[in-house]
Amino acid sequence: MPETIPQDSVGLVQPQTLHVDQPLELECGRVLPSYDLVYETYGTLNADASNAVLICHALSGHHHAAGYHSADDPRPGWWDSCIGPGKPIDTNRFFVVCPNNLGGCHGSSGPGSQNPETGQLWGPDFPMMTVKDWVKSQAQLADALGIQRWAAVVGGSLGGMQALQWSMDFPDRLANAVVIAAAPKLSAQNIAFNEVARQSILTDPNFHGGRYYLHDTYPRQGLILARMVGHITYLSDDAMRMKFGRDLRSGRFHFGFDVEFQVESYLRHQGETFSRNFDANTYLLMTKALDYFDPARECDGTLEDALADTRCNFLVMSFNSDWRFSPERSREIVNALVQVGRNVSYAEIDTPKGHDAFLLPIPEYRKLFGAYMGRVAEATSNA
Amino acid sequence: MPETIPQDSVGLVQPQTLHVDQPLELECGRVLPSYDLVYETYGTLNADASNAVLICHALSGHHHAAGYHSADDPRPGWWDSCIGPGKPIDTNRFFVVCPNNLGGCHGSSGPGSQNPETGQLWGPDFPMMTVKDWVKSQAQLADALGIQRWAAVVGGSLGGMQALQWSMDFPDRLANAVVIAAAPKLSAQNIAFNEVARQSILTDPNFHGGRYYLHDTYPRQGLILARMVGHITYLSDDAMRMKFGRDLRSGRFHFGFDVEFQVESYLRHQGETFSRNFDANTYLLMTKALDYFDPARECDGTLEDALADTRCNFLVMSFNSDWRFSPERSREIVNALVQVGRNVSYAEIDTPKGHDAFLLPIPEYRKLFGAYMGRVAEATSNA
């Protein structure tokens, strides 16, 4: 934590856990008999529970979206740039809820937690999750918190897909969906990159068929490779050029397989750090949830058909240098929403930062995001 | 081989080997005491040896560029679409030479061949190669074949970089350089993808520090992953969409880690096939040669400085859907050549096929390529 907590921080925060003792029927056909959802909240729920905002996290995210866990926490939550007093998601006005998704590795039921029916760790037996399953479990959380209708459901990347799914599955339970740097489904290239990441993990000799917990090890190399390849897709070519260019680590070539270029050093280091903090089985589940997301297929029709019964208003945002989910993919969503007569605002942000931009404090992005959320807050207080 | 050899094929061909008993000083500071270069030739060298064309291969290429090795050869050489009677590189007019690069795994001296000084396999002790080193060894081959000056040096991708290097290192020994789908140096993103591929191989437990030959194994999984990630960069997003879309292999989701989508099946299969036919140490060397290529740095100046002493004419070609080495990268080369007053023709081919396009029989590409080579042939016969 910085020496003093910044004025615009939500400050010290504590995770909470909801235990749901009700079976959750999943899209894969299996049933979770009971489950835990760990979550954080920021701000205060108003009397009529009309100011609640749900934050949905992306592939490697979790429930800790803003603030600090302790006085010596080196950094704040993953979306601290957008959540806090006076920030786009203004905690002076909103009650913000961010859960860790099922299948995660930060406290919610997942491969690393206990299967209540066997007393053993789930490991690879944890059921495959889909975006639809997550939304269903998030609705249980809303019920438990007394939130009948979200002022907004908000997310970037895989989180944006959850916001979109909310608008389809519970059209009466949200007033706004904010869908950032997302896509209506993965492209073959997106799936291909996910598959490389999965194969890296699945073929690591320390994976042990997903039962590495029992061997007191984990597929470190597989996770490093998976993260390295993922990381490349989160940055734009330009962002990498600006950040690293062809800079050499030691100033000259040494003609070996040790690091020559800064970019190699950076990727290895990021991969290494990630491998120590993320569970391999969770990584596998999250990439599969991405692959499966396809509302049009789900309803056996077009994206317009899938979105036909939505009722909320939408803000869709994309970043022009994002090549993972390019603006074109966001415009597919926007066009379908316009077709079915929804209120949809669309902003394409000019930045060289690539897909990662949705996590960054980019002035134009924050301004537009904040303006939209300001209107959401006003509608809420006038309701 | 097809039941009858096509009219426009060079037919049955046989590799030859040049043994060079002269030391080759390398950029890395080491010396190859002697070496073998395996190569193929197609067509007939004319009396004044003025009709010779050198083909430089790319990362996973080799000397077998056209024709068939035997009557039951299932497919022709890797650039058969462009080399043969009446094809862009017309073997009725040109004497075509294609060597396997040093460090390769198809017959030229490389990690899998014997170190003449120790009698052992080179393995990881084979020296690091650069594009400049390859060009130097190719000049030895030209000498041995009595070719003082190439009518053209031609290559795609890493092969195009060799053509460019020829124009700088031996300005009097080529009349034309044909540089296809190349770049004047790798970007940080290009290096990053190479690094993922290398780490896949280097961390495979069957790599054994590059001495897997002694353990009667090879880093199969590492090579599969390396090829999978490479393969994604060779195809455009559109090409993948057209080829696979989101087609499922079994028609429905089965919610497991086996193949769900056709694109996964394709990449795994391609990677598997590649891993059986390519040497891991060679793959490492080839990716490093790509990373090191940077003529501007070499001359401690700009690309214009590097190209200032070139004399040949240039044809530069790029493909609009190539995101590995985009048209922008080719235009950097073209602009620098124009700056230093060279004759340079530039064509940007409209195709959704991505980087791989340079290997494919795309009508517009073949037509432009053939027209340029036709003029090269005329200049040769008028010389």
Boltz contact constraints between the chains, C-beta under 6 A:
constraints:
  - contact:
      token1: [A, 28]
      token2: [B, 255]
      max_distance: 6.0
  - contact:
      token1: [A, 128]
      token2: [B, 255]
      max_distance: 6.0
  - contact:
      token1: [A, 187]
      token2: [B, 237]
      max_distance: 6.0
  - contact:
      token1: [A, 187]
      token2: [B, 241]
      max_distance: 6.0
  - contact:
      token1: [A, 188]
      token2: [B, 240]
      max_distance: 6.0
  - contact:
      token1: [A, 188]
      token2: [B, 241]
      max_distance: 6.0
  - contact:
      token1: [A, 188]
      token2: [B, 244]
      max_distance: 6.0
  - contact:
      token1: [A, 188]
      token2: [B, 263]
      max_distance: 6.0
  - contact:
      token1: [A, 189]
      token2: [B, 237]
      max_distance: 6.0
  - contact:
      token1: [A, 189]
      token2: [B, 240]
      max_distance: 6.0
  - contact:
      token1: [A, 191]
      token2: [B, 261]
      max_distance: 6.0
  - contact:
      token1: [A, 191]
      token2: [B, 263]
      max_distance: 6.0
  - contact:
      token1: [A, 192]
      token2: [B, 232]
      max_distance: 6.0
  - contact:
      token1: [A, 192]
      token2: [B, 263]
      max_distance: 6.0
  - contact:
      token1: [A, 192]
      token2: [B, 267]
      max_distance: 6.0
  - contact:
      token1: [A, 195]
      token2: [B, 264]
      max_distance: 6.0
  - contact:
      token1: [A, 196]
      token2: [B, 228]
      max_distance: 6.0
  - contact:
      token1: [A, 196]
      token2: [B, 229]
      max_distance: 6.0
  - contact:
      token1: [A, 200]
      token2: [B, 225]
      max_distance: 6.0
  - contact:
      token1: [A, 203]
      token2: [B, 221]
      max_distance: 6.0
  - contact:
      token1: [A, 205]
      token2: [B, 205]
      max_distance: 6.0
  - contact:
      token1: [A, 221]
      token2: [B, 203]
      max_distance: 6.0
  - contact:
      token1: [A, 225]
      token2: [B, 200]
      max_distance: 6.0
  - contact:
      token1: [A, 228]
      token2: [B, 196]
      max_distance: 6.0
  - contact:
      token1: [A, 229]
      token2: [B, 196]
      max_distance: 6.0
  - contact:
      token1: [A, 229]
      token2: [B, 229]
      max_distance: 6.0
  - contact:
      token1: [A, 232]
      token2: [B, 192]
      max_distance: 6.0
  - contact:
      token1: [A, 237]
      token2: [B, 187]
      max_distance: 6.0
  - contact:
      token1: [A, 237]
      token2: [B, 189]
      max_distance: 6.0
  - contact:
      token1: [A, 240]
      token2: [B, 188]
      max_distance: 6.0
  - contact:
      token1: [A, 240]
      token2: [B, 189]
      max_distance: 6.0
  - contact:
      token1: [A, 241]
      token2: [B, 188]
      max_distance: 6.0
  - contact:
      token1: [A, 244]
      token2: [B, 188]
      max_distance: 6.0
  - contact:
      token1: [A, 255]
      token2: [B, 28]
      max_distance: 6.0
  - contact:
      token1: [A, 255]
      token2: [B, 128]
      max_distance: 6.0
  - contact:
      token1: [A, 261]
      token2: [B, 191]
      max_distance: 6.0
  - contact:
      token1: [A, 263]
      token2: [B, 188]
      max_distance: 6.0
  - contact:
      token1: [A, 263]
      token2: [B, 191]
      max_distance: 6.0
  - contact:
      token1: [A, 263]
      token2: [B, 192]
      max_distance: 6.0
  - contact:
      token1: [A, 264]
      token2: [B, 195]
      max_distance: 6.0
  - contact:
      token1: [A, 267]
      token2: [B, 192]
      max_distance: 6.0
